[in-house]
Amino acid sequence: MKLFKLICILFIAGLTSCNVIQYATVPVDYAPKQIFNPDTTHILLVNKVAFDSTKISKRKIMALKAAAYAAVAGAEKELKLLPGVKVTSLIDSLHFTPNADSVKFLAKTYKANYVLTFDDFNAGIVLDNVQYDGNAQIAYYNTKAKVDFTLYENNGIYFKKLKGVAEEPQDNGNRGFSVNGAAREAALDALKDYLPYTITNYRPLYNGTDALESSVQQILKGKFDIAYKILNPLIDGKDLKLASQAAYNLAVVYESQGDIDEALDLAKLSNQKQQNNYATVLIAELIKE
């Protein structure tokens, strides 16, 4: 949806201006929504998944076990990066044997604050879309993976279900890599509330005057202090169109520095000076951030 909006904006601007549109790459970092105990937290990772050999071929079970291990290994790696978090994994990478012990027993035995059980896993190839080349049909497939975890407190009573889904483009040259990659991404999707993440936005910039073009060059170089000195005086000028565009570019400057509140205020000011598509889209995006 973001990409569609951006394409629409670029198309409209291209019809109304002969300037080449330039845009800033703006990464936005998000903190985890849920935080473990600020003191040292010990998480025990346990497998509860058992693949049914009466319904699944031996070859497919081997592939599923490899992908499932890639999922839990990816989860373990990311959890270990969290401050104050220690992870102990009881999962066997070779046999991937399910553990039948109770959560409370395991937590007590390993002195864990939490037990993260790996409850279910499935992966397969799904049709993404079909395109036509003359009379020929070309089918494109994705690898889709689903994972289920449960995060228990050490008493074994209080828990939270964590479900994740991911799709990766099918790599015909290396299908195993495609399945494993989708499995890892599905595990991270399941744990997303506990992990920090980054979203990259692409913000079009106004460059219709020498001053705006100069500000764009500074923004693209990351010299935000210089861009501020160029743009700030323009906002109070009599030319409302220029003031609106300067306020918008300055909003992008603040977003690039992680100041979402100031960026939102300037995007709204841009629209107050003169309504424009860039600011309208930016306001909607910033409110979500």
C-alpha positions in Angstrom: 0.0 0.0 0.0 2.8 2.4 0.8 4.5 1.7 -2.5 1.2 2.3 -4.4 0.8 5.6 -2.7 4.3 6.6 -3.5 3.9 5.7 -7.2 0.7 7.8 -7.3 2.5 10.8 -5.8 5.4 10.5 -8.2 3.0 10.2 -11.2 1.0 13.3 -10.2 4.2 15.3 -9.5 5.6 14.2 -12.9 2.6 15.7 -14.7 2.9 19.0 -13.0 6.6 19.6 -13.0 9.5 19.1 -15.3 11.9 18.7 -12.4 13.4 15.3 -11.7 11.8 14.1 -8.5 14.3 13.1 -5.7 13.5 11.3 -2.6 15.1 10.7 0.8 15.6 7.3 2.3 14.3 7.5 5.9 14.8 4.5 8.2 12.5 4.6 11.3 13.5 2.5 14.3 10.9 1.0 16.5 11.4 -0.3 20.1 9.8 -3.6 21.2 6.2 -3.3 22.3 6.8 -5.8 25.1 9.9 -5.8 27.3 11.1 -8.7 29.5 12.1 -8.1 33.1 14.8 -5.4 33.1 16.9 -7.7 35.3 18.6 -10.7 33.8 15.9 -12.8 32.1 16.5 -16.5 31.3 14.4 -18.0 28.5 14.3 -21.8 27.9 13.6 -22.8 24.3 11.8 -26.2 24.0 10.5 -28.2 21.1 7.0 -29.6 21.2 6.6 -30.3 17.5 6.2 -33.9 16.3 6.0 -34.7 12.6 3.6 -37.6 11.8 5.6 -40.1 9.7 2.3 -41.9 8.8 1.1 -38.9 6.9 4.3 -37.2 5.7 7.1 -38.8 3.6 10.5 -39.3 5.2 12.0 -36.9 2.7 9.5 -34.1 3.5 10.0 -34.7 7.2 13.7 -34.1 6.8 13.1 -30.9 4.9 10.5 -29.7 7.5 12.8 -30.5 10.4 15.7 -28.5 8.8 13.4 -25.5 8.2 11.9 -25.8 11.7 15.3 -25.7 13.2 16.2 -22.7 11.1 13.1 -21.0 12.6 14.0 -21.7 16.2 17.6 -20.9 15.6 16.6 -17.5 14.2 14.4 -16.9 17.2 17.2 -17.8 19.6 19.6 -15.5 17.9 17.3 -12.5 18.0 16.3 -13.1 21.6 19.9 -13.2 22.7 20.5 -9.8 21.2 17.9 -8.3 23.7 19.6 -6.6 26.7 19.6 -8.7 29.8 18.2 -11.8 28.1 19.9 -15.2 28.3 18.5 -18.1 26.1 19.1 -21.8 26.6 17.9 -24.1 23.9 17.0 -27.7 24.5 16.3 -28.3 20.8 18.2 -31.0 19.0 19.3 -29.8 15.6 19.9 -33.4 14.3 16.8 -35.3 15.4 14.5 -32.4 16.4 12.9 -34.6 19.0 9.9 -33.2 20.9 10.2 -32.7 24.6 7.3 -34.2 26.7 8.3 -32.7 30.1 6.0 -30.2 31.8 6.8 -26.5 31.5 6.9 -26.0 35.2 9.4 -28.9 35.6 11.6 -27.6 32.9 11.6 -24.0 34.3 12.5 -25.3 37.7 15.2 -27.6 36.4 16.9 -25.0 34.3 16.1 -22.0 36.6 14.3 -20.2 33.7 12.1 -17.2 34.1 10.2 -18.1 30.9 9.8 -21.2 28.7 9.2 -20.7 25.0 7.7 -23.8 23.5 7.8 -24.4 19.7 4.3 -25.9 19.2 3.6 -26.1 15.5 5.4 -25.6 12.1 4.4 -26.0 8.5 5.9 -24.9 5.2 5.1 -25.3 1.6 5.0 -23.8 -1.9 2.0 -21.6 -2.8 1.0 -20.0 -6.1 1.7 -16.3 -6.0 0.4 -15.1 -9.4 0.2 -16.1 -13.1 1.4 -13.8 -15.9 0.8 -14.2 -19.6 3.5 -13.9 -22.3 1.5 -14.1 -25.5 -0.3 -17.4 -25.3 2.0 -18.9 -22.7 1.2 -18.8 -19.0 4.1 -18.2 -16.5 3.3 -19.2 -12.9 5.2 -17.6 -10.0 5.4 -19.4 -6.6 6.3 -18.4 -3.0 7.4 -20.4 -0.1 5.1 -19.9 2.8 5.9 -20.8 6.4 3.7 -20.8 9.6 5.0 -21.2 13.1 3.3 -21.3 16.5 5.1 -20.6 19.8 3.8 -20.3 23.4 5.6 -18.1 25.9 5.0 -19.4 29.5 6.0 -17.9 32.8 7.9 -20.3 35.0 4.8 -21.4 36.9 3.5 -23.0 33.7 0.2 -21.3 34.1 0.4 -17.9 32.6 1.1 -17.9 28.9 0.9 -16.0 25.6 0.3 -17.6 22.2 2.7 -16.3 19.5 1.9 -17.0 15.8 4.0 -16.0 12.8 3.6 -16.2 9.0 6.0 -15.3 6.2 6.4 -15.8 2.5 9.6 -15.8 0.4 9.9 -15.8 -3.4 10.5 -19.3 -4.6 14.1 -19.8 -5.5 14.1 -22.6 -8.1 17.9 -22.9 -7.9 17.9 -23.4 -4.1 14.5 -24.4 -2.7 16.0 -25.4 0.7 17.3 -21.9 1.2 13.9 -20.5 0.3 12.1 -22.7 2.8 14.6 -22.0 5.6 14.5 -18.3 4.9 10.7 -18.2 5.1 10.8 -20.2 8.4 13.2 -17.8 10.0 11.1 -14.8 9.0 7.9 -16.5 10.3 9.6 -17.0 13.7 10.6 -13.4 13.8 7.0 -12.4 12.9 5.8 -14.5 15.8 8.1 -12.7 18.2 7.7 -9.2 16.7 6.2 -7.6 19.8 9.4 -8.5 21.7 12.0 -7.4 19.1 13.1 -4.0 17.8 12.7 -3.4 14.1 13.3 -0.9 11.4 11.0 0.3 8.6 12.5 2.3 5.6 10.4 5.0 4.1 11.0 6.8 0.8 10.0 10.4 1.0 9.7 12.5 -2.2 11.2 16.0 -1.8 10.2 19.4 -3.3 13.0 20.8 -5.5 11.2 23.4 -7.7 13.4 26.4 -6.7 17.1 26.9 -6.2 16.6 27.1 -2.4 14.5 23.9 -2.3 17.0 22.1 -4.6 19.8 23.2 -2.3 18.0 21.8 0.7 17.4 18.5 -1.1 21.1 18.2 -1.8 21.9 18.7 1.9 19.2 16.2 3.0 20.5 13.6 0.7 24.0 14.1 2.1 22.7 13.8 5.7 23.6 17.4 6.5 20.4 18.2 8.2 21.6 21.2 10.1 22.4 23.0 6.9 19.1 21.9 5.3 17.3 23.4 8.4 19.1 26.8 7.9 18.0 26.8 4.3 14.4 25.8 4.8 13.4 27.5 8.1 13.4 31.1 6.8 11.2 30.1 3.8 8.4 28.8 6.0 7.4 32.4 7.1 7.7 33.9 3.6 4.8 35.5 1.6 5.0 32.8 -1.1 2.6 30.2 0.4 3.4 27.5 -2.1 7.1 27.8 -1.3 6.4 28.0 2.4 4.3 24.8 2.2 7.0 22.9 0.3 9.7 24.1 2.6 7.7 23.0 5.7 7.2 19.6 4.1 10.9 19.2 3.3 11.8 20.2 6.8 9.3 17.6 8.1 11.3 15.0 6.3 14.5 16.4 7.9 13.0 15.8 11.4 11.7 12.4 10.5 15.1 11.4 9.3 16.4 12.4 12.7 13.8 10.3 14.5 11.7 13.3 15.8 8.3 12.1 14.7 6.3 14.7 16.7 8.1 17.6 15.2 7.9 16.0 11.7 4.1 15.7 12.2 3.7 19.3 13.3 5.6 20.5 10.2 3.7 18.3 7.8 0.5 19.7 9.2 1.9 23.2 8.9 2.8 22.4 5.3 -0.9 21.6 4.5 -2.0 24.8 6.4 0.2 26.9 4.2 -1.1 25.2 1.0 -2.7 21.8 0.7 -0.4 19.3 -1.1 -0.2 15.6 -1.7 3.2 15.0 -0.2 2.2 16.4 3.2 -1.1 14.6 3.2 0.5 11.2 2.7 3.3 12.0 5.2 0.8 13.0 7.9 -1.1 9.7 7.6 2.2 7.8 7.7 3.5 9.7 10.7 0.3 9.1 12.7 0.8 5.4 12.2 4.4 5.6 13.4 
